[in-house]
Amino acid sequence: MHRRTRFALFALILGQSACVRWTQVPVPTPPAPPNVISNVSRVHLTTGGSVEFLTLVVATDSLFGVRNNDSRMRMTVSLDQVKRIEVRQKDALRTLGMLGLIVGGVYYSGAAGLGPNR
């Protein structure tokens, strides 16, 4: 594999997680009104696993939503089994930091015809 291709692949793999962050959403205690989460969300279960949802509705005793997988099936989980609920949000600061690292790497490597190693 060429040096530039390796560098581009490495930057792509690192950049996948740099633009988003997961923030915790409080689990409501009954009697609370239903909470609709329209962003991609992740539910950590007490058994140790986690499930991703495209849309999620947190009711007083359970939560239900459409899973974020190929089947897009609807799933219901009891609140007794929920350890933590997280929502995926965009993170502009981490995105700019990653872009700065990529530009600095291209400059330093000489791939753009500039920098100390050209």
C-alpha positions as CSV (number, residue, x, y, z in Angstrom):
1,M,0.0,0.0,0.0
2,H,1.3,3.4,-0.8
3,R,2.2,5.9,1.9
4,R,-0.6,8.3,1.0
5,T,-3.2,5.6,0.9
6,R,-2.1,4.3,4.3
7,F,-2.2,7.8,5.8
8,A,-5.7,8.5,4.3
9,L,-7.0,5.2,5.7
10,F,-5.5,5.9,9.1
11,A,-7.0,9.4,9.1
12,L,-10.4,8.0,8.1
13,I,-10.4,5.4,10.9
14,L,-9.4,8.0,13.5
15,G,-11.9,10.6,12.2
16,Q,-14.9,8.3,12.5
17,S,-15.3,8.9,16.3
18,A,-13.9,12.4,16.4
19,C,-17.0,14.3,15.2
20,V,-19.6,12.9,17.8
21,R,-19.9,12.4,21.5
22,W,-22.3,10.5,23.7
23,T,-24.1,12.5,26.4
24,Q,-26.1,10.9,29.2
25,V,-29.8,11.5,29.4
26,P,-31.4,11.0,32.9
27,V,-33.7,8.1,33.3
28,P,-37.1,9.5,34.4
29,T,-38.6,8.3,37.7
30,P,-42.3,7.6,37.7
31,P,-44.7,9.3,37.4
32,A,-43.0,11.3,34.7
33,P,-44.4,12.2,31.3
34,P,-43.0,10.2,28.3
35,N,-39.8,11.6,26.9
36,V,-39.2,11.3,23.1
37,I,-35.6,11.2,21.9
38,S,-35.4,11.7,18.2
39,N,-31.6,11.5,17.8
40,V,-29.6,8.3,17.6
41,S,-29.4,6.9,21.2
42,R,-27.7,4.1,23.0
43,V,-29.1,2.2,26.0
44,H,-26.7,0.4,28.3
45,L,-28.4,-2.6,30.0
46,T,-27.7,-4.0,33.4
47,T,-26.6,-7.3,31.8
48,G,-23.6,-5.5,30.3
49,G,-24.8,-5.1,26.7
50,S,-25.9,-2.1,24.8
51,V,-28.6,-1.4,22.2
52,E,-28.7,1.5,19.7
53,F,-32.0,3.1,18.7
54,L,-32.9,5.5,15.9
55,T,-35.8,6.9,17.8
56,L,-36.6,6.2,21.4
57,V,-39.6,6.9,23.7
58,V,-39.0,6.7,27.4
59,A,-42.2,6.0,29.2
60,T,-42.9,5.6,33.0
61,D,-42.1,1.9,33.2
62,S,-40.3,1.0,29.9
63,L,-38.7,2.4,26.8
64,F,-39.4,1.5,23.2
65,G,-38.1,2.5,19.9
66,V,-36.8,1.5,16.5
67,R,-33.4,-0.2,16.6
68,N,-30.4,1.1,14.7
69,N,-29.5,-2.0,12.7
70,D,-30.4,-3.5,9.3
71,S,-33.8,-5.0,10.4
72,R,-35.1,-1.7,11.9
73,M,-37.2,-3.7,14.3
74,R,-39.2,-2.2,17.2
75,M,-37.9,-3.1,20.6
76,T,-39.2,-2.6,24.1
77,V,-37.0,-2.7,27.3
78,S,-38.2,-2.5,30.9
79,L,-36.7,0.4,32.9
80,D,-35.5,-2.1,35.5
81,Q,-33.0,-3.4,32.9
82,V,-31.7,0.0,31.9
83,K,-28.4,1.2,33.4
84,R,-27.8,4.3,31.4
85,I,-29.3,6.2,28.3
86,E,-27.0,8.2,26.1
87,V,-27.7,10.4,23.1
88,R,-25.3,11.0,20.2
89,Q,-24.5,14.7,19.5
90,K,-22.2,16.5,17.1
91,D,-19.0,17.9,18.7
92,A,-17.6,20.8,16.7
93,L,-14.5,21.2,18.8
94,R,-13.3,17.6,18.4
95,T,-14.1,17.8,14.6
96,L,-11.9,21.0,14.3
97,G,-9.2,19.3,16.3
98,M,-9.2,16.2,14.1
99,L,-9.1,18.4,10.9
100,G,-6.2,20.3,12.4
101,L,-4.3,17.0,13.0
102,I,-5.0,15.8,9.5
103,V,-3.8,19.1,7.9
104,G,-0.7,19.1,10.2
105,G,0.0,15.5,9.2
106,V,-0.3,16.3,5.5
107,Y,2.0,19.3,5.9
108,Y,4.6,17.5,7.9
109,S,4.6,14.4,5.7
110,G,5.1,16.5,2.6
111,A,2.2,14.9,0.8
112,A,0.9,18.3,-0.4
113,G,4.4,19.4,-1.6
114,L,4.9,21.6,1.4
115,G,6.6,21.1,4.8
116,P,9.9,19.9,6.1
117,N,9.8,16.4,4.6
118,R,9.1,17.1,0.9
